Amino acid sequence: MKRIDDLKAGIAVIILNEEKQVLLQKRSDVGLWGIPSGHVEIGETVSEAAIREVKEETNLNIRIKKLIGVYSDPNSQVFAYPNGKIVHFITTCFLAEMIGGELRCHSSDSLEIKFFKQQNLPQDLLKIHPQWLKDALANKELAFIR
């Protein structure tokens, strides 16, 4: 296994609009598109982290609807930051709905944020994000563990 510097709890939030388009952010750290995501901070739950991260990155208020899955496979959950740090994430992925706020880039983490048609997603997506989206759209009752 390659070098891993840290293990972190992460969250990801899939948000669909009325037209079933998926919200993506273009990350400023790597210049790639992805589902809004981030880290769980000390003292908060994964759902609190999801709500906070979405507010910070998109200015939207959300309500968690469903747990999509928990993802920990090092083959897909190891992320190399531009500064050279390599982190293995255990990511809890949720499906959420918008309940308020106005969509806008709201942090230095994002270059752009917008909704995309599911069949017309950008080519430059982070590697695990298509699996999260596929799992969310599978409409399964039980959560995935990958």
N, C-alpha and C positions, 0 to 999 in steps of 0.2 A: 504494500500500500504506500502511496506517496505521502509525503510529509503533510500533516495536518496540525495547525497551530492552536486551534480552539474548537470547542463544541458549544453551540448556542441553541437556545429555543427560539424558533422563528414562527411567524404567522404569515398567512397569505389570505387574501379576501377576493373572491370572485363576485363581481357586481354586474348584473345585467340590467339594461334599461327596458322600457316598455316594448321596444322592437327586438328584444333578446340579443342586442349587441353587447359585447363584453368591454368593460373598462380596462384600459391598459395605460401604463405610464412608461415614458422613455426615461430610463435612469441616467442620472448625471455621472455616476461613478464609472459605468462601463459603456454607456451610450446605446444600450440595448433596450428593447421593449419588454415589459413584463407585467404581471398581475401585481397590484399594490401589495406590498409585503414589507416585513420588517422584523425587529427583534422584540422579544418579551423583556420588559425591564424588571428589575428586582422589585418584588412586592405587588406585582399585578398578575391577574389571570390572563390566560390566552385570549379570552373574549374581550377583556378590557384592552389588551394590547392591539387587537384587531381594530376595535373602534377608534382607539387613539391614533394608530398609524394611518388609517384611512382619512381621518380628519386632518392630520398633519400634511399628508401628501396630496389630498384632493379637495379639501374644504367641505367634504360631504359628511353628513350625519347618517349613520347606518344602523340597521337592526340585523343581528345575526339570525338567519333563518335555519341553518343546517350545518352540521359538521360534514365536510366532504371527505376528509381523510387525514391521516397522519403519515408523514413521509420522512424516512430516515436512511434510505439506501445510500451508502457512500458513493455509489456510481453516479447518482444524480443529485445528491444533496451536499456535495462539497463545492464550495464557491471560492474562487481565487480573486481577491480584491486587487485593484491596480497597484496598491502599495506593497504587494507581495504576500500579505497575510492570507492564509488558507484556513477556511472555517467549514466545519461539518455542521450543518443545520439539521435539527429535528423540527420539521415544520408542520404546524397544525393549519389546515386549509379549511376555510369556511365559505359558505354561500351567504350573501347578505343582500338586503334591499335598501335602497336610498329612502330616507325619511325626512331629509331636509338638507339645507346648505345649497350653495351654488358652485358647480364644478369649476375649479381653476387650480393651476399649479400653485401649491401653497407651501412649498419648502424647497430648500436647496438640493433635495434628493432627486427632483424631477426636472427634466428639460421640457417635457410636453406631456399632456394627459388628455386622452380622448377615447370615445367609444368606437369599436370596430365591429363590422359584420363578422359573424363566426366563420364564414367561408372566405373572408378576405382579410385575414390577420397579417400583420407585417412579417416579413421573412426573418428579420433580425430579432427573434424572441430568445429569451433566456432558455436554456436547455430543458429544464424540468417543467416550465410553465404550460406547455401544450398538454402534458399528462394531467396536471391539475384541472385544466379546463375540460379535457375529455372526461375525467371522472365526475366533474360537476354536472356535465350535460348528460351523463349516463342515466340520471334520474333513478338511482338505486336508493333503497331505503337505508341500508347499512353503510357505514363509512368504510372507505378503503384503508388498508394498512399496507404501505409500500416502502 
